[in-house]
């Protein structure tokens, strides 16, 4: 099993500027991550998700993370999302 803090650290290792929030959706292996990074600017949503999945490839391959609900934002999009929420 992987801790929420370990998931956050792995994402931040790949995306050093990232603001990362990780929640357990059940069982410790079903997670939700919200990742905000300037590195996502100009990237498609698919590419943004691939960047995060790449940071977690070992945990996903070993099934330490069985399911990951992922939301990615540029800092600008995150500001807008928080204002409309």
FENZI-V203528 format. One record per pair of residues at least 4 apart in sequence whose ideal C-beta (glycine too) atoms are under 7 Angstrom apart, sorted by the first residue. I is the first residue (numbers start at 1). J is the second residue. Records with the same first field share a line. If there is no record, write none. Layout:
I=J, J
This chain:
1=28, 29, 64
2=6, 7, 59, 64, 65
4=8, 22, 24
5=9
6=10
7=11, 22, 31, 33, 56, 59
8=12, 20, 22
9=13
10=55, 56, 59
11=15, 18, 20, 33, 35, 52, 55, 56
12=16, 18, 20
13=55
14=51, 54, 55
15=35, 37, 39, 51, 55
17=37, 38, 39
18=35, 36, 37
19=36
20=33, 35
21=34
22=31, 33
23=31, 32
24=28, 31
25=30, 31, 32, 69
26=30
29=64, 65, 66
30=66, 67
31=65, 68
32=69
33=52, 68, 70
34=71
35=52, 72
36=73, 75, 78
38=74, 75
39=51
40=48, 72, 73, 74
41=74
43=47, 48
45=49, 72
46=50
47=51
48=52, 72
49=53, 70, 72
50=54
52=56, 70, 72
53=57, 60
56=60, 65
57=61
58=62
59=64, 65
60=65
73=77, 78, 81
74=78
75=79
76=80
77=81
78=82
79=83
80=84
81=85
